Amino acid sequence: MGRLILWRTRHIPPRQFLLLLSLVIGILSGLAAVILKNIIHLTEHWLTHGLHLEQSNYVYFIYPAIGIFLTWLFVRFVVHDNISHGVTRVLYAISKRGSILKSHNNYSSMVASALTIGFGGSVGSEAPIVLTGASLGSSLGRWLHLNYKHRTLLLGCGAAGAIAGIFKAPMTGVIFTLEILMLDLTLSSIVPLLISSVTAAVVAYFLMGQGAIFSFHITDPFLLKDIPFYILLGVFAGLVSLYFTRMSMKVESVVSAIDHVWVRLLAGGLALGLFIFVFPPLFGEGYTTIRSLLNGNVYALVANSPFYFLKDYTGWFLLYVGLIFMLKVIAMAVTNGAGGVGGVFAPALFTGGISGFFLARMINLIPGLHVSDVNFSLVGMAGLMAGVMHAPLTGIFLIAEITGGYALLVPLILAATASYLTIVYFEPYSIYTKRLAKRGELITHDKDHAVLTLMDWRREIEKDLLTVKPDDTLGDLVKIISRSRRNIFPVLDDNGVMLGVVMLDNVREIMFNRNLYDKVTVRDLMVSPPRYIYMTDTMATVLRKFNESGAWNLPVIDRDKYVGILSKSRIFAAYRKVLVQVSEE
């Protein structure tokens, strides 16, 4: 391996080498996307083939529970790691793990999501395949001993290739990586991302033909008179996105909090089975339903349902449709909380498509008004992506690419912008980043914030300071001062609990007065620090405490136990080091 790296260093310039690696990652991520989509499709077809359209099918009760149980067995006894929330894990790897993902992510999320979704789990395959593609890029970068910046770029190439391969949408893959994974938009990054995305899309075209997951050619034209309705759709999508984000986190936390694993598996599986039995469109990713909807088969929404007869009653049918997009997020959260593995990408598209159709049909009930429910379904998908993922550009370009053109570009921009502006008023972070942002572990496009996020201040704690006890005399303190190179002395009791500090400046005037050596104790000299830093503090909190106190040194404690001293100068030095690493070209 060392000889290979040496040969590459001598004969292939770094820039050309990265371009070559981006091509390789594009091929691998494209293959991974094709394999996963085919496994899910074949599993779903095998399980649902032959079901009668107009009859309810009781097998929906048991399929999801089987899938969740098989997924739990695989994760518990094979993977031995948590692999849910793939995009969030990629973001965490970038910000806190040096863009290093565990090797099992090269395959584990693919297997787990195939079991979950193939048996009807109401989640998406995009997040698992993004985690797989990112892991392939990360593993290749680590194997070749690349630095953080180049390893992060290859990780992004894998994620871009995964999205491009699933949807056969290369521009969407690039924009997804720049917008959601927060990679810098520079010439050194955009070209490798484009190579990976285009390569993955070509691999998908070669192996699966021209059709995309729900490719569609627009037949209804965009009319200027419909602009207010598209803005209304955007606001509606933003409110639905708010419900989607908050409800998913609440339901998943409740389900995952069930301590007894068998109770959680059984309760989650049966609840999901009940949802799917009553609302069959909730089975799996939901792309089959979306395709039917776009092709004019609106009654596919009630197919295989005990309420198939509702197709003849407009009001009840619309109520049923409204319940579908409201319950999709609950079904998704139950799937993940019970032990399944999948993402929010497909559920967001499904919810957007159904909610757009729902709003169009509601508008069309008003005499004298008519809008295209197909166009509203498509634009609604972009609106939900803009709201749930805080990724308006990703939503716009995805719908533009799967429809084969930009006939709906204006309504896509209007709705995505309105949705994004609506949800950010209530939720400043996306469903992917909310958990990380609360812990101060979210990397952003802001260079200063990104560097601070990447820093681990705990590595800068100085633990070699000499400590004293409160009952030590001034004479004892002077002896310790003579052996110390620092001007600060933490005061600890016998249990290691920090009581205060003694500053050299506070004893300088009396330290040579021998008459006081036995009369004055450390307890008389110690003072309370202006602030304490806790091991759970984020980098932003640490900096705020330094700024508010004006101190250059602050003690670090863990549950009242002394850990060490943190110096502002060490923080500045670490900041400069990380800034060089992430900025080098």
C-alpha positions in Angstrom: 0.0 0.0 0.0 2.8 2.4 0.9 4.5 1.8 -2.5 1.2 2.4 -4.3 0.7 5.7 -2.5 4.3 6.7 -3.3 3.9 5.8 -7.0 0.7 7.8 -7.2 2.3 10.8 -5.5 5.2 10.8 -8.1 3.2 10.1 -11.3 -0.4 11.5 -10.8 -1.0 15.1 -9.8 -3.4 15.5 -6.8 -6.1 17.3 -8.9 -6.2 14.6 -11.6 -6.1 11.9 -9.0 -9.2 13.3 -7.3 -11.1 13.4 -10.6 -10.2 9.8 -11.3 -11.4 8.8 -7.8 -14.7 10.7 -8.3 -15.3 8.7 -11.5 -14.7 5.4 -9.5 -17.0 6.5 -6.8 -19.7 7.5 -9.3 -19.6 4.0 -10.7 -19.8 2.3 -7.3 -22.6 4.6 -5.9 -24.6 4.2 -9.2 -24.3 0.4 -8.9 -25.3 0.5 -5.2 -28.4 2.6 -6.1 -29.4 0.2 -8.9 -29.0 -2.9 -6.7 -31.0 -1.4 -3.8 -33.9 -0.2 -6.0 -34.1 -3.5 -7.7 -34.1 -5.5 -4.5 -36.9 -3.4 -3.1 -38.9 -3.5 -6.3 -38.6 -7.3 -6.6 -39.5 -7.9 -3.0 -42.6 -5.6 -3.2 -43.7 -7.3 -6.4 -43.2 -10.7 -4.9 -45.3 -9.9 -1.8 -48.1 -7.9 -3.5 -48.4 -9.6 -6.9 -51.9 -11.0 -7.4 -53.7 -8.8 -4.8 -57.2 -7.8 -5.9 -57.7 -4.1 -6.6 -61.2 -3.9 -5.1 -60.7 -6.1 -2.0 -58.9 -5.3 1.3 -55.9 -7.6 1.8 -55.2 -8.8 5.3 -51.6 -9.7 4.5 -50.8 -6.0 5.0 -51.2 -6.6 8.7 -48.2 -8.9 8.9 -45.8 -7.9 6.2 -44.4 -4.7 7.9 -43.9 -6.5 11.2 -41.9 -9.3 9.5 -39.8 -6.7 7.7 -39.1 -4.7 10.9 -38.3 -7.9 12.8 -35.8 -9.1 10.1 -34.2 -5.7 10.1 -33.8 -5.7 13.8 -32.2 -9.2 13.7 -29.7 -8.0 11.1 -28.8 -4.8 12.9 -28.7 -6.5 16.3 -26.7 -9.6 15.5 -24.7 -8.7 12.3 -24.1 -4.9 12.3 -23.9 -4.2 16.1 -24.4 -0.5 15.4 -27.2 2.1 14.9 -27.6 2.8 11.2 -30.8 4.8 11.1 -31.1 8.4 9.9 -28.4 8.0 7.2 -28.1 11.7 6.1 -27.8 12.9 9.7 -25.0 10.3 10.3 -23.2 11.6 7.2 -23.5 15.2 8.5 -22.2 14.0 11.9 -19.2 12.2 10.3 -18.3 15.4 8.4 -18.5 17.6 11.5 -17.2 15.4 14.3 -15.5 12.3 12.9 -13.2 13.7 10.3 -15.5 12.5 7.5 -14.8 8.9 8.5 -17.7 6.4 8.4 -17.5 2.9 9.7 -16.7 0.3 7.0 -20.0 -1.7 7.5 -21.9 1.3 6.2 -20.7 0.3 2.7 -23.4 -2.4 2.8 -25.3 -2.5 6.1 -27.9 0.3 5.4 -28.6 -1.2 2.0 -29.5 -4.6 3.4 -31.4 -3.2 6.4 -33.5 -0.8 4.3 -34.2 -3.5 1.7 -35.7 -5.6 4.4 -37.7 -2.8 5.9 -39.0 -1.2 2.7 -39.5 -4.4 0.7 -41.9 -5.7 3.4 -43.8 -2.5 3.4 -42.0 -0.2 5.9 -43.3 3.3 5.1 -39.8 4.9 4.7 -37.5 5.8 1.8 -34.4 4.2 0.4 -32.6 7.5 -0.4 -31.1 8.1 3.0 -29.7 4.6 3.3 -28.2 4.8 -0.2 -26.8 8.2 0.5 -25.1 6.7 3.6 -23.8 3.9 1.5 -22.4 6.1 -1.2 -20.9 8.5 1.3 -19.3 5.5 3.1 -17.8 4.2 -0.1 -16.2 7.6 -0.7 -15.1 7.9 2.9 -13.6 4.4 2.9 -11.7 5.0 -0.4 -10.3 8.3 1.0 -9.3 6.6 4.3 -7.7 3.7 2.4 -5.6 6.1 0.3 -4.7 8.2 3.4 -6.1 11.4 2.0 -6.5 14.5 4.2 -9.8 15.7 5.7 -10.7 18.1 2.9 -10.2 15.5 0.1 -11.8 12.8 2.2 -14.9 15.0 2.7 -15.0 15.7 -1.0 -15.0 12.0 -1.9 -17.7 11.4 0.8 -19.8 14.1 -1.0 -19.1 12.5 -4.4 -20.6 9.3 -3.0 -23.7 11.0 -1.7 -24.2 12.9 -5.0 -23.7 9.7 -7.0 -26.3 7.9 -4.9 -29.0 10.5 -5.4 -28.2 10.8 -9.1 -28.3 7.0 -9.5 -31.7 6.6 -7.8 -33.5 9.4 -9.7 -31.3 9.5 -12.8 -30.9 13.2 -12.0 -27.3 14.3 -12.0 -27.9 18.0 -11.2 -30.1 17.0 -8.3 -27.2 14.9 -6.9 -24.8 17.8 -7.0 -27.2 20.3 -5.5 -28.3 17.9 -2.8 -24.7 17.6 -1.7 -24.0 21.3 -1.8 -27.3 22.2 -0.1 -27.8 19.5 2.5 -24.3 18.2 3.2 -23.0 21.8 3.3 -20.0 21.2 1.0 -18.3 24.4 -0.3 -19.3 25.5 -3.8 -15.8 25.9 -5.3 -14.2 24.9 -8.6 -12.2 22.2 -6.8 -15.4 20.6 -5.5 -18.0 21.1 -8.2 -16.1 19.2 -11.0 -15.6 16.0 -9.0 -19.2 16.2 -7.8 -20.4 16.6 -11.4 -18.3 13.6 -12.5 -19.6 11.3 -9.8 -23.3 12.4 -10.4 -23.1 12.0 -14.2 -21.3 8.7 -14.0 -23.8 7.3 -11.5 -26.7 8.5 -13.6 -25.2 6.9 -16.7 -24.7 3.6 -14.8 -28.4 3.7 -13.8 -29.5 4.4 -17.4 -27.3 1.6 -18.7 -28.6 -1.0 -16.3 -32.3 0.2 -15.9 -33.2 2.0 -19.1 -34.5 5.5 -19.6 -37.4 5.5 -17.1 -36.9 7.1 -13.7 -38.7 6.3 -10.4 -41.7 8.3 -11.6 -40.6 10.0 -14.8 -43.4 12.1 -16.3 -43.9 14.3 -19.3 -45.9 17.4 -18.5 -49.1 17.8 -20.6 -50.9 20.6 -18.7 -49.3 24.0 -19.4 -48.4 26.5 -16.8 -50.9 29.4 -16.8 -50.0 32.8 -15.4 -53.5 33.1 -13.8 -52.5 30.2 -11.5 -49.6 32.0 -9.9 -51.5 32.9 -6.7 -52.6 29.3 -6.4 -49.0 28.1 -6.6 -48.0 30.6 -3.9 -50.9 29.2 -1.8 -49.6 25.7 -2.5 -46.1 26.8 -1.3 -47.5 28.2 2.0 -49.6 25.0 2.4 -46.6 22.9 1.8 -44.6 24.8 4.4 -47.3 24.2 7.0 -47.5 20.5 6.1 -43.7 20.4 6.3 -43.8 21.8 9.8 -46.3 19.1 10.8 -44.1 16.5 9.1 -41.0 17.6 11.0 -42.5 17.9 14.4 -44.8 14.9 14.3 -42.1 12.6 13.0 -39.7 13.4 15.8 -42.4 13.2 18.5 -43.8 9.9 17.3 -40.4 8.3 16.7 -39.2 9.3 20.2 -42.3 7.8 21.8 -42.0 4.5 19.9 -38.2 4.2 20.4 -38.6 4.9 24.1 -40.4 1.6 24.7 -37.7 -0.3 26.7 -38.9 -3.9 26.0 -37.6 -4.7 22.6 -40.2 -7.4 21.8 -43.0 -5.0 22.9 -41.6 -2.3 20.6 -41.2 -4.6 17.6 -44.7 -6.1 18.0 -46.5 -2.8 18.8 -44.7 -0.9 16.0 -45.2 -3.7 13.4 -48.9 -4.2 14.2 -49.6 -0.4 14.3 -47.9 0.0 10.9 -49.8 -3.0 9.6 -53.1 -1.5 10.7 -52.2 1.8 9.0 -51.3 0.1 5.7 -54.4 -2.2 5.9 -56.7 0.9 6.0 -54.5 3.1 3.8 -52.6 0.8 1.4 -50.8 3.7 -0.3 -48.7 3.9 2.9 -47.1 0.6 1.9 -43.4 1.0 1.2 -42.0 4.2 -0.4 -45.2 5.1 -2.1 -43.8 5.8 -5.6 -46.3 3.4 -7.2 -49.1 5.5 -5.9 -47.5 8.7 -7.1 -47.0 7.2 -10.6 -50.6 6.3 -10.7 -51.7 9.7 -9.6 -49.5 11.5 -12.2 -50.9 9.2 -14.9 -54.5 10.1 -14.0 -55.4 7.0 -12.0 -56.5 8.8 -8.9 -58.5 5.9 -7.6 -55.3 4.0 -7.0 -55.4 5.9 -3.7 -58.2 3.7 -2.5 -57.2 0.5 -4.2 -56.9 -2.6 -2.0 -58.5 -0.6 0.8 -61.7 -1.5 2.8 -62.9 1.9 1.7 -62.7 1.4 -2.0 -66.3 2.5 -2.3 -65.4 6.0 -1.4 -64.2 6.7 -4.9 -67.8 7.4 -5.8 -68.2 10.1 -3.1 -66.1 13.2 -3.7 -66.2 14.6 -0.2 -65.4 11.4 1.6 -62.8 10.6 -1.0 -61.0 13.9 -0.3 -61.2 13.2 3.4 -59.5 9.8 2.8 -56.8 11.5 0.7 -56.2 14.1 3.5 -55.8 11.3 6.0 -53.3 9.6 3.8 -50.8 12.5 3.7 -51.3 13.2 7.4 -50.7 9.6 8.4 -47.7 9.0 6.1 -45.4 10.8 8.5 -46.7 8.8 11.5 -46.2 5.5 9.6 -42.7 6.6 8.7 -41.9 7.5 12.3 -43.4 4.2 13.6 -41.3 2.3 11.1 -38.0 3.9 12.2 -38.9 4.0 15.9 -39.8 0.3 16.0 -36.5 -0.8 14.5 -36.8 -0.3 10.8 -34.2 1.5 8.7 -35.1 4.1 6.1 -35.2 7.8 5.3 -37.5 10.8 4.9 -36.8 11.6 1.3 -39.4 9.4 -0.3 -42.0 10.1 2.4 -41.5 13.8 1.9 -42.0 13.4 -1.9 -45.1 11.2 -1.3 -46.6 13.6 1.2 -45.9 16.5 -1.2 -47.5 14.8 -4.1 -50.6 13.7 -2.2 -51.0 17.1 -0.4 -50.6 18.9 -3.8 -53.3 16.8 -5.3 -55.5 17.3 -2.3 -55.2 21.1 -2.5 -55.9 21.1 -6.2 -59.1 19.1 -5.8 -60.2 21.4 -3.0 -59.6 24.5 -5.2 -61.5 22.8 -8.1 -64.6 22.4 -5.8 -65.0 26.2 -6.0 -67.2 27.2 -8.9 -65.3 28.9 -11.7 -61.8 27.8 -10.6 -59.7 25.1 -12.1 -56.1 24.1 -11.6 -54.1 21.1 -12.8 -54.0 18.4 -10.1 -51.1 16.7 -11.8 -49.0 19.9 -11.9 -50.0 20.6 -8.2 -48.8 17.1 -7.3 -45.4 17.7 -8.9 -45.0 21.2 -7.5 -46.2 19.9 -4.1 -43.3 17.5 -4.0 -40.8 20.3 -4.5 -42.6 22.3 -1.8 -42.3 19.5 0.8 -38.6 19.0 0.0 -38.0 22.7 0.4 -39.8 22.7 3.8 -38.9 19.3 5.3 -35.3 19.3 4.2 -34.8 23.1 3.9 -33.5 22.4 0.4 -35.6 24.4 -2.1 -33.0 24.1 -5.0 -32.9 20.3 -4.6 -36.7 20.1 -4.9 -36.8 22.4 -7.9 -34.1 20.6 -9.9 -35.4 17.1 -9.0 -38.9 17.8 -10.3 -37.4 19.6 -13.3 -35.2 16.6 -14.2 -37.7 13.9 -13.7 -40.2 15.8 -15.9 -37.6 16.2 -18.6 -37.6 19.9 -18.8 -38.4 23.3 -17.1 -42.0 23.8 -18.1 -42.9 24.2 -14.5 -39.8 26.1 -13.4 -41.8 29.3 -12.4 -44.3 27.5 -10.2 -41.6 25.3 -8.8 -39.6 28.3 -7.7 -42.7 30.1 -6.3 -43.9 27.1 -4.3 -40.4 26.0 -3.1 -39.6 29.6 -2.0 -42.9 30.1 -0.2 -42.7 26.7 1.5 -39.1 27.4 2.7 -40.0 30.9 4.0 -43.0 29.5 5.8 -41.2 26.8 7.7 -38.1 28.7 8.6 -40.3 31.1 10.5 -41.1 28.2 12.9 -38.2 25.8 12.4 -34.7 27.2 11.7 -33.3 23.7 11.1 -34.3 20.9 8.7 -35.4 17.4 9.8 -31.8 16.3 9.0 -30.0 18.9 11.1 -32.3 19.7 14.0 -30.8 17.1 16.4 -27.2 18.0 15.4 -27.8 21.7 15.7 -29.1 21.3 19.3 -25.8 19.7 20.2 -23.7 22.2 18.4 -22.5 19.5 16.0 -23.8 20.9 12.7 -21.4 22.1 10.1 -22.6 25.0 7.8 -21.5 27.0 4.8 -20.3 29.8 7.2 -16.6 29.2 7.4 -16.1 30.5 10.9 -19.0 28.4 12.2 -17.8 25.4 10.2 -14.3 25.6 11.8 -15.7 25.9 15.3 -18.0 22.9 14.7 -15.1 20.8 13.4 -13.0 21.7 16.5 -13.0 19.5 19.5 -12.2 21.8 22.4 -11.8 18.8 24.8 -8.5 17.9 23.1 -7.1 21.3 24.2 -7.7 20.7 27.9 -4.4 21.1 29.9 -4.2 18.4 32.6 -0.7 18.9 33.8 -1.3 21.8 36.2 -0.3 21.4 39.8 -3.2 21.3 42.2 -3.5 22.2 45.9 -5.8 21.4 48.8 -7.8 23.9 50.8 -6.0 23.1 54.1 -2.5 23.5 52.6 -0.5 26.3 54.2 1.1 29.2 52.4 4.4 27.5 52.9 3.1 24.4 51.1 1.8 26.6 48.3 5.1 28.3 47.8 6.9 25.0 47.4 4.3 24.0 44.7 4.7 27.4 43.0 8.5 26.8 42.8 7.9 23.6 40.8 5.2 25.1 38.5 5.4 26.8 35.2 1.9 28.2 35.4 0.3 31.0 37.4 -3.0 29.2 38.2 -3.5 26.5 40.8 -6.8 24.6 41.1 -8.0 23.9 44.6 -9.4 20.4 45.1 -10.8 18.5 48.0 -10.0 14.9 48.8 -12.6 13.7 46.3 -11.3 15.7 43.4 -14.2 18.2 43.6 -13.0 21.7 42.6 -13.5 24.4 45.2 -11.8 27.3 43.6 -8.4 28.5 42.2 -5.4 30.3 43.6 -3.9 32.9 41.2 -0.2 33.7 41.5 -0.9 37.4 41.3 -3.0 37.1 44.5 -0.1 35.7 46.6 2.8 37.5 45.0 3.0 40.1 47.7 3.0 37.7 50.6 4.7 34.6 49.3 8.1 35.7 50.6 6.8 36.6 54.1 7.9 33.5 56.1 6.0 34.7 59.1 2.7 33.9 57.3 3.7 30.5 56.0 1.9 28.6 58.8 -0.8 31.2 59.5 -2.4 31.6 56.0 -4.0 28.6 54.2 -5.0 28.1 50.7 -8.7 28.4 51.8 -7.9 32.0 52.7 -6.4 32.7 49.3 -8.6 30.9 46.8 -11.2 32.6 44.7 -14.0 31.4 42.6 -13.4 31.2 38.8 -15.5 33.7 36.8 -16.9 30.8 34.8 -16.8 27.0 34.8 -16.7 25.0 31.5 -18.5 21.7 31.6 -17.6 18.7 29.5 -21.0 18.8 27.8 -20.6 22.4 26.6 -20.5 23.1 22.9 -17.8 25.1 21.2 -20.1 28.1 20.9 -20.8 27.9 24.7 -17.1 27.7 25.5 -16.4 30.8 23.4 -19.3 32.7 25.0 -18.0 32.0 28.5 -14.5 33.2 27.6 -16.0 36.4 26.1 -18.3 37.1 29.0 -15.7 36.5 31.7 -12.8 38.2 30.0 -10.6 35.4 31.3 -7.7 33.7 29.5 -7.9 30.5 31.5 -11.1 28.7 32.7 -11.4 25.4 34.7 -13.1 22.4 33.1 -15.2 20.2 35.4 -17.2 17.0 34.9 -20.0 16.7 37.5 -18.1 18.9 39.9 -14.9 16.9 39.5 -11.9 18.8 38.2 -10.7 17.8 34.7 -8.2 20.5 33.7 -7.7 24.0 32.5 -8.7 25.4 29.1 -6.7 28.3 27.7 -8.0 30.8 25.2 -4.6 30.9 23.5 -4.9 27.1 22.9 -8.3 27.5 21.4 -7.0 30.2 19.0 -4.1 28.0 18.0 -6.4 25.0 17.4 -8.8 27.3 15.3 -5.9 28.4 13.0 -4.9 24.8 12.5 -8.4 23.6 11.6 -8.9 26.6 9.3 -5.8 25.7 7.3 -7.0 22.1 7.0 -10.4 23.0 5.6 -9.3 25.8 3.4 -6.3 24.3 1.6 -6.7 23.7 -2.1 
